Amino acid sequence: MKLTTIRTLMDALEGNWDELIISHNKDKYFWECLIPYSFNKENIDLLRDKVYENDPNLSFNIQPYSNNCKANLTLENKNLNIVIDMNISVFWTKRGITLTIVDLNIINNKELALSKYKKYYKNFLCTLESYARHINVDVIRFNIRPYLNPVVKNEFIIPIEMDDDELKEIVQMVDNYGEINSIFKWIILLSLKYHKFYDVFDGSEYYKTEIYKKADNYLLKDKDIPIYGRERKRQKLYKNSFELIMNDRYLYKVFNENSKNRIIYKRLSAFM
């Protein structure tokens, strides 16, 4: 094969020399590409520094596993009686290298005023986003689980946008902020310009996004009906969809729309 032909192939495939002329073990290569983003010593030190910049009184306990691509992270501020725990992972998705934060809980028994708690929560979410940008992942995403709404009894409700008055009504009915953790994540992440998953949907996470859209858009209508009345009606749109009730939802922020990792993932997936 002529060198000019190889050059043309490289440009078309957006590949590097070693990808064309070196025979890789595809599965091994799949994991090796994640090493710069994994929870190695350098990245753990970076994450610790960013956590301490936000709150120097937090303890820091991280337990990496699965080739250092996943980790359990637990933080505690005994002065504020705050405990933060989560599972954090870096892996491939169709959008490229993705940092995913699952089951993030910031638990405080209302010892902080609501406004201070929201500010603390927002600062911590910004800390995780700053870390994601520094390790150069393509996407960051947070899972948002359903929660038990004390107003709409005994129904798992996927969070909705609320103003502070509506949020206070919910807060007054629970013992601690942990019980409505998903609401805080949802509201704050949307304020930070995160997208609902169907805004950047690529066909891989869910199959019934139109139901989500219809249900969420319902809340924008009939403003004369109280928000909880609208929320009750919205649930009727979910009843026939097991996956909508049981699965997590995600809020995304895409850092690199044109990432070459998307192409690499597509090629690797074809061979694995």
Salt bridges, closest charged atoms under 4 A:
ASP11 OD1 - ARG7 NH2 3.22
GLU19 OE1 - ARG267 NH2 2.57
GLU32 OE2 - LYS28 NZ 3.85
ASP45 OD2 - LYS41 NZ 2.84
ASP45 OD1 - ARG48 NH1 2.86
ASP103 OD1 - ARG145 NE 2.47
GLU129 OE2 - ARG133 NH2 3.40
GLU129 OE2 - LYS253 NZ 3.30
GLU161 OE2 - LYS196 NZ 3.44
ASP164 OD1 - LYS118 NZ 2.80
GLU205 OE2 - ARG95 NH1 3.22
GLU205 OE2 - ARG141 NH1 3.73
GLU210 OE2 - LYS213 NZ 3.66
ASP216 OD2 - LYS196 NZ 3.88
ASP216 OD1 - ARG234 NH1 2.88
ASP216 OD2 - ARG249 NH2 3.04
ASP248 OD1 - ARG145 NH1 2.75
